[in-house]
Amino acid sequence: MLQFHASYFYKMLFMFFLCPCCFFPRILSLRISSCVYRYYSMYGHVEKLAEEIKKGASSVEGVEAQLWQVSETLPEEVLGKMSAPPKSDVPIITPSELAEADGFVFGFPTRFGMMAAQFKAFLDATGGLWKTQQLAGKPAGIFFSTGSQGGGQETTALTAITQLVHHGMIFVPIGYTFGAGMFEMEKVKGGSPYGAGTFAGDGSRKPTELELEQAFHQGKYIAAITKKLKGAA
């Protein structure tokens, strides 16, 4: 985890996951005074968005970010049959480390309109944090990847909000702050007012420049909000 030393410290946790075709756990931790990015990605789509979100957050003065991943739950034999690429050397985060963050951005792929089981398994292990409400009052954003345009660009985020609510976190959507990019009609574009997104298709499609720009914007946007909330505390 990269740490930043300044007049104040903020921690943000960004979780990233991939689309229906993408499995692979990862996380990113950022420090504004301290921010964490977390994600799960199998074929690299969510990971690519995560990298841009990290860049966006790091563009805010006093912010440094680090990428993390969550543990994979599928056996190697299954991953091999799915032609999943080797996992990166990004460090794996533990539930207890979430308490160190001042804010979060969670990213994941979609499974039938909801977050992938790997990421849900990680959140299911945060009961201790819920009991002590260590994440309550902290801002959190969401980004995602789906296999098709009707594969859950809104429902994936919408159904994930329940996790934030039970922890008492403050959901921070990007709304329409991305400007004209939110109204693109000529090209296929992932993302929604809930957060940045992309389409994986059969796994061969990669995030477009516009989708990456939206991810950068989300990172910068939530980092600025987290810093503002932390500074006012």
N, C-alpha and C positions, 0 to 999 in steps of 0.2 A: 504494500500500500504506500503510495507516495504521500508524503506529508508536507504541508505548507505552513510556514511560520510567519504570521503577520499580526496585525493589531487584534484580529479575531480569527477564530477557528470554526469552521463549519464542516460537518461531515455529511456526505450524501451517499446513499447507497443506490446504485443503479443495477437492476437485474435485467438481464437480457436473455431472451429465448428465441428460438427459430420457428419457422412455419411448419405446417403439417409434414413437410418433407425434410425438416431439419431437426436433428437431435444432437445435442452436445451441450453440456453444462458449462456456463462461464459466468463471471461476475466482474464488475469494475468498481473500484473504490476511488472516490475522489475526495480531496480535502480542500475545502474552501477555507475552512479551517479543517474540515474533514468531510469528504464525500466518498461514497462507495457506489460503484456501478456493478450490478450483478445481472448475469444473463445465462441462458441455456441455448445452445445452437448445435445442430448436427452437421449441416452442410455449409455453414458460414454466413448465411443471410443475416441473421440476428447479430452475429458477431461484427459484421461489417457496419451495421447501424450503430452498434455499441461503440465502435471506434470513433464514429463521427460525433456521437453524443458526448463522448469523452473530450474530443477536440473543442466542441462548443462550450462545454463547461469550463475547460481550461482557459478559454479566451476571456473569462471573467477574472478581473484582477484578484489575486490572492487565492486562486483555485488551482489545485493539482489533482489529477485523477489516476486511479489504478484499476485495472481490469481484474475481475474475479470470475470464477465459474462455480457452479454447484455440481455436486456429485452426480455422475451418471448412474442410472438404476438398471439399465439394460445390460445383459451379459455380452461379452465380446463376440460370442458366436452369432447372436442376433444382430449386433451392429455390423458384423462382417457381411451378413446376408443383405443388409440394407445398404451396403456399399458406403458406409459412413467413413469419412476420412479420419486419420489419426487425430487424437486430441492434442491441443496445444499445451504449452507449459505454463499457461495462465494458472495462478494459484487457486486452490479450491477454498471457498469460504465456509465457515461453520455458523450455525444459527446465532450463537452467542456474540459473534463479531458484529452483528447488525446493530447492537446497542451502541457501538462506537460512532455510528454515523449520525449526521444531523439532518440528512435528507436522502431520498431514494429515487431510483428510476429502475423499474423492473421490466425486463424484456423476455419474451418467450414466443415459441411457435404456437400454432393453434391445433387443437385436437377436437374436432366436432364443435367448433365455436367457443372453446374454452382453452385455458392454458394447458400446456403439456404436463403429463403426470410427473415428470422429473422435477419440474419447478414446484408443483403442488406438494410433492413429497418433502421438499425442503421447507416450505412454509408450514407444513403439518408438524415439523419438528421445532417450531418456534413457540410452543406452549408455555415454556418458562418465561419468555419475554412478554407474552400476553398476560400471564398471571401477575407480573410485576409492572405491566404497562410501560415498559421501557422505550417503546416506540411511539407512544401516544404523543400527539401534537407535532410530529415530524412530517414535513412535506414529502410526497411521493408521486412519481410519474410512472407511466406505463408506455411501452412500445412493443411492437409485435410483427410477426410475419405469418402470412397465410398462403395456402396453395392456390387460391383462386380469388377472383374479385368478390365472390359471394361466400367466401370461406370464413368470415368472421372478423373483418377489419374493425368492427364496432363491438360485436358481442364478446370477443375475446377480452377486450379491455373492460367492458361493462360487467362481465361475470367475475373479473379479477378484483374489482373494487371491493367486493365483500371481504376480501382478505385485509384490505387496508382499514375498512370500517371496524372490524373486530379488534384491531390493534390500536384504534383511535388515531390513525395517521390522517393527514390532510391530503386529499387527492388534488393534484395540480395538473389539469389538462392543458393542452396548448391552445385550445379554443381555435380562433381564427387569427391568432397573432402572427402566423406565418405569411399572412397577406395574400397576394395574388396566387401564390403557389397552392393555396387551398382550393382554388377554383379552376385548376387545370382540367380541361375537357377534351383536349386533342390527343393526349397521350395517357397511357395506362399509368396510374400512380397510386401507390399504397398510402396508408396513413389516414387519419381522421381527426376531428377535434379532440379526440381522446389522447392521441399521441402519434408519434412517427410510426410508419409501417412500410412493408414491402410485400411483394408477391414472389413466391418461390417457383410456382408452377410445378414442373417435374423435377425441379432442383437445378436446372440449367440456367434459369433466368437470374440475373444479378440485380441488386439495387441500382436504380437509375440515379443520375446526377441530381435530379429534383428530389428524389426520396432521401438522398444523402444530405442534401441541403436542409431538408426539413428536420432530419435527425440532428444536425449541427445546431439548428435553431432551438430544438427542444432542450438540448444540453445546456445551451447558453441561457435559455429562458428559466429553467428550473434552478440553475445554479444561482442566478441573480435573485430569485425569490427566496431561496434558502438562505442566502447571505443576508438579505433584508430582514427575514424573520429572526435569524440568529442575532443580528445586530440590535434588534429591538427588544430582545429578551432581557 
